Amino acid sequence: MTNFEAKYFTKFKFTEDQVRRYLDNALRDLTIADEDLHSEVKFSYAYSALIKSGIALLAAKGHVKVRSTPGHHVKIIEKMAALLGDESVLTIGNAMRMKRNEDFYGGGIFVSEKESGEYLNFVEKVVQKIKTIIQAAQRLR
């Protein structure tokens, strides 16, 4: 299992309902990303769904609560990639994070329809993996 630094994570025993609510929140953002016509909105909500699904995965498999501290999105992405065994989560997730930071702190970004579609497609696959893992873990209990 992966190491969870105390600066970013707190050990916590979640109920199945709490984990389900985290996942439902991510799925809601994914629906918004899928349905909105603006590429920047698609991107923003896809990124949000990625982070929220990572929080759900960390709650279910890592039994940790994420602390809201500078750098916590980086750590969520790192731990999500490790738990999923998927380096693309780290690579693409960090690319999305940096683009989102440029939008927040660097004066805005342009996201093409093609780019937002590719990010959305990637996030949909990651969220589906996480959903499958969480549902399987909950059935085993």
C-alpha positions in Angstrom: 0.0 0.0 0.0 1.1 3.5 -0.6 2.4 5.9 2.1 0.1 8.7 3.1 1.8 11.8 4.5 0.2 13.3 7.6 0.5 16.8 6.1 -2.0 15.8 3.4 -4.0 12.9 4.8 -5.7 11.9 8.0 -6.6 8.2 8.8 -10.3 7.9 8.8 -12.8 5.1 8.7 -15.5 6.0 6.2 -19.0 4.4 6.0 -20.1 3.0 2.7 -22.6 5.9 2.5 -19.9 8.5 2.9 -17.8 7.0 0.1 -20.9 6.7 -2.1 -21.6 10.4 -1.6 -18.0 11.3 -2.6 -18.4 9.2 -5.7 -21.9 10.6 -6.5 -20.4 14.1 -6.2 -17.7 13.2 -8.8 -20.3 11.6 -11.1 -22.5 14.8 -10.9 -19.5 16.9 -12.0 -18.8 14.4 -14.8 -22.4 14.8 -16.0 -22.1 18.6 -16.1 -18.8 18.3 -18.0 -20.4 15.9 -20.5 -23.6 18.0 -21.1 -22.2 21.6 -21.2 -21.3 23.0 -24.6 -18.5 25.3 -23.4 -15.1 23.7 -23.7 -13.7 25.6 -20.6 -16.7 24.4 -18.5 -16.2 20.8 -19.8 -12.5 21.0 -18.8 -13.2 22.6 -15.4 -15.8 20.1 -14.4 -13.8 17.1 -15.8 -10.9 18.2 -13.6 -13.2 18.5 -10.6 -14.6 15.1 -11.3 -11.1 13.6 -11.4 -10.1 15.1 -8.1 -13.4 14.2 -6.4 -13.2 10.6 -7.7 -9.7 10.5 -6.3 -11.0 11.6 -2.9 -13.6 8.8 -3.1 -10.9 6.2 -4.0 -8.7 7.4 -1.2 -11.6 7.2 1.3 -12.5 3.7 0.1 -9.1 2.1 -0.4 -6.7 4.2 1.5 -9.0 4.9 4.4 -7.7 8.5 4.5 -9.4 11.9 4.5 -7.7 14.5 2.4 -6.6 17.7 4.2 -7.1 20.9 2.4 -3.6 22.2 2.3 -1.4 23.6 -0.4 -0.3 20.8 -2.7 -3.1 18.5 -1.9 -4.3 18.1 -5.5 -0.8 16.9 -6.5 -1.0 14.3 -3.7 -4.5 13.2 -4.6 -3.3 12.6 -8.2 -0.2 10.8 -7.1 -2.0 8.5 -4.7 -4.8 7.9 -7.2 -2.3 6.8 -9.9 -0.6 4.5 -7.4 -3.8 2.9 -6.2 -5.0 2.4 -9.8 -1.6 1.3 -11.0 -1.9 3.7 -13.9 0.9 6.2 -14.7 -1.3 8.0 -17.2 -3.4 9.3 -14.2 -0.2 11.0 -12.9 0.8 12.4 -16.3 -2.6 13.6 -17.6 -3.9 14.5 -14.2 -0.9 16.7 -13.6 -1.3 18.3 -17.0 -4.9 19.1 -16.2 -3.9 20.5 -12.8 -1.3 22.8 -14.2 -3.7 24.0 -16.9 -6.3 24.6 -14.2 -3.7 26.5 -12.1 -2.8 28.6 -15.2 -6.5 29.5 -15.5 -6.7 30.5 -11.8 -3.4 32.2 -11.3 -2.0 33.0 -14.7 -4.7 35.1 -16.4 -6.8 32.5 -17.9 -6.6 29.7 -20.5 -8.0 28.6 -23.8 -9.3 25.0 -24.0 -10.2 23.8 -27.5 -13.2 21.6 -28.0 -10.8 18.8 -29.1 -8.7 19.2 -26.0 -11.7 19.3 -23.6 -13.2 16.3 -25.3 -9.9 14.3 -24.8 -9.6 15.3 -21.2 -13.3 14.4 -20.6 -12.8 11.0 -22.3 -9.8 10.3 -20.1 -11.6 11.3 -16.9 -14.7 9.3 -17.7 -12.4 6.2 -18.0 -10.7 6.9 -14.7 -13.9 7.6 -12.9 -15.4 4.3 -14.2 -12.4 2.4 -12.9 -12.8 4.0 -9.5 -16.6 3.4 -9.5 -16.0 -0.3 -10.3 -13.3 -0.6 -7.5 -15.6 1.1 -4.9 -18.6 -1.0 -5.9 -16.6 -4.2 -5.7 -15.2 -3.3 -2.3 -18.6 -2.5 -0.9 -20.1 -5.7 -2.2 -17.4 -7.7 -0.4 -18.3 -6.2 3.0 
